[in-house]
Amino acid sequence: MEEEDECPELVPIKEKPTGPTAQIPVTIITGYLGAGKTTLLNYILTEQHNKRIAVILNEFGEGSALEKSLAVSQAGELYEEWLELRNGCLCCSVKDNGLKAIENLMEKKGKFDYILLETTGLADPGAVASMFWVDAELGSDVYLDGIVTVIDAKYGMQHLTEEKPEGLINEAERQIALADLTIINKTDLVNESELVELRDTVRVDLSQVLDLHSFDISDGVRLAEKLQLVKTHKPHLDKSMLTITFEVPGSLSEDLLNIFIQNLLWEKTFKNKAGLAMTVIRLKGILSVQQKQKKVMLQGVHELYELDETPEFWADHEPRINRLVFIGRNLDGEILKKEFISAMSNKDRVE
Ligand SMILES: Nc1nc2c(ncn2[C@@H]2O[C@H](COP(=O)(O)OP(=O)(O)OP(=O)(O)O)[C@@H](O)[C@H]2O)c(=O)[nH]1
């Protein structure tokens, strides 16, 4: 056949096979803390009915168990299987585990049409992506299809322009620089000129990597080299960013809860032992609120927060336990927990 004449007889292993043995595309979904990655995932999972989609989460540090349950309670049965990639911080050492997790998943559940991998808000997607090209050499079942970066229209500029301490990279910037596709989310929270400003900034950022993409096409440079070009030797974790989680039993007064959250997010009233104000960038919780039969979800991003009843009832004998996750700077878990308990017992005591 004519086509066969044109093809070399031996197909290199890195060529994508087609047909039933085709590799499974992996899309990395990245974006800063609270940008809307999970919201996007839920949307994709709801929209795509005829595909088997596996979702893999790489959550940050100790918060993983709770974050997992938060996502599950949002998406219900859509998720076929949960994988907690142990190290939390994928960008450092989860490399092997990440692929292993995918392989285990496929072993257990059969092949998927698509894999979505949500990184943590503080991840360097370059490190996540690199695990796929390393494995591509070994003839993996999966290949990296693209990196999608979700940007928060309201806080994206702030994240991008944040001055990092010497030697640290700005995660938000890197997430955008490595994106194949950027999605500006939460446009309802900004006006037209704020949106234009962000769009222009992101475009400028993108132009810095457009060369890499074109290089990619003209010279057949693969992702490996592309990543090499944008590789940084700087340490990529901002150690001042901490995750605090704690649990407090009882049912909370909604009024006192609002006061506590506002003091924390708006007034920045609480200080750590060094006297520095605790700054929370991301806040999540599953709470028991007085007079509410259903679990209440707390979601906070910088100064914005919402308390929403979930569809899930507290079971009859289920202990009412409030679980909270705080991600931010200058946080002290002990002090924060003490402040929380004290704020909640201010008037209506925590039962
Ligand atoms: N106003 C508004 N809020 C949104 C939109 N998309 C998401 N949110 C809210 O933003 C908050 C964070 O959304 P998530 O999807 O959990 O963000 P995330 O990027 O997965 O968060 P992390 O994984 O913790 O980094 C939630 O309270 C969402 O309801 C939007 O388009 N408009």
The ligand as an SDF file (V2000), in Angstrom:
LIG
                    3D

 32 34  0  0  0  0  0  0  0  0999 V2000
  -17.5120   33.5480   41.8380 N   0  0  0  0  0  0  0  0  0  0  0  0
  -16.9750   32.4260   41.3320 C   0  0  0  0  0  0  0  0  0  0  0  0
  -16.4780   31.5120   42.1710 N   0  0  0  0  0  0  0  0  0  0  0  0
  -15.9400   30.3970   41.6470 C   0  0  0  0  0  0  0  0  0  0  0  0
  -15.8880   30.1530   40.2430 C   0  0  0  0  0  0  0  0  0  0  0  0
  -15.2720   28.9680   40.0420 N   0  0  0  0  0  0  0  0  0  0  0  0
  -14.9570   28.4780   41.2650 C   0  0  0  0  0  0  0  0  0  0  0  0
  -15.3600   29.3280   42.2450 N   0  0  0  0  0  0  0  0  0  0  0  0
  -15.2240   29.1790   43.6990 C   0  0  0  0  0  0  0  0  0  0  0  0
  -13.8490   29.2620   44.0470 O   0  0  0  0  0  0  0  0  0  0  0  0
  -13.5700   28.4320   45.1710 C   0  0  0  0  0  0  0  0  0  0  0  0
  -12.4160   27.5010   44.8560 C   0  0  0  0  0  0  0  0  0  0  0  0
  -12.7780   26.6230   43.8050 O   0  0  0  0  0  0  0  0  0  0  0  0
  -12.0720   25.1980   43.6100 P   0  0  0  0  0  0  0  0  0  0  0  0
  -12.5770   24.6300   42.3130 O   0  0  0  0  0  0  0  0  0  0  0  0
  -12.2050   24.3900   44.8300 O   0  0  0  0  0  0  0  0  0  0  0  0
  -10.5480   25.6640   43.4430 O   0  0  0  0  0  0  0  0  0  0  0  0
   -9.2410   24.7540   43.3650 P   0  0  0  0  0  0  0  0  0  0  0  0
   -8.3370   25.4120   42.4030 O   0  0  0  0  0  0  0  0  0  0  0  0
   -9.6070   23.3350   43.0950 O   0  0  0  0  0  0  0  0  0  0  0  0
   -8.6920   24.9090   44.8380 O   0  0  0  0  0  0  0  0  0  0  0  0
   -7.4090   24.1700   45.4990 P   0  0  0  0  0  0  0  0  0  0  0  0
   -7.4100   22.7830   44.9660 O   0  0  0  0  0  0  0  0  0  0  0  0
   -7.6500   24.2580   46.9480 O   0  0  0  0  0  0  0  0  0  0  0  0
   -6.2120   24.9340   45.0890 O   0  0  0  0  0  0  0  0  0  0  0  0
  -14.8660   27.6960   45.4720 C   0  0  0  0  0  0  0  0  0  0  0  0
  -15.5080   28.3870   46.5370 O   0  0  0  0  0  0  0  0  0  0  0  0
  -15.6620   27.8130   44.1830 C   0  0  0  0  0  0  0  0  0  0  0  0
  -17.0450   27.7840   44.4070 O   0  0  0  0  0  0  0  0  0  0  0  0
  -16.4280   31.1740   39.3570 C   0  0  0  0  0  0  0  0  0  0  0  0
  -16.4040   31.0780   38.1290 O   0  0  0  0  0  0  0  0  0  0  0  0
  -16.9460   32.2830   39.9810 N   0  0  0  0  0  0  0  0  0  0  0  0
  1  2  1  0
  2  3  2  0
  2 32  1  0
  3  4  1  0
  4  5  2  0
  4  8  1  0
  5  6  1  0
  5 30  1  0
  6  7  2  0
  7  8  1  0
  8  9  1  0
  9 10  1  0
  9 28  1  0
 10 11  1  0
 11 12  1  0
 11 26  1  0
 12 13  1  0
 13 14  1  0
 14 15  2  0
 14 16  1  0
 14 17  1  0
 17 18  1  0
 18 19  2  0
 18 20  1  0
 18 21  1  0
 21 22  1  0
 22 23  2  0
 22 24  1  0
 22 25  1  0
 26 27  1  0
 26 28  1  0
 28 29  1  0
 30 31  2  0
 30 32  1  0
M  END
$$$$
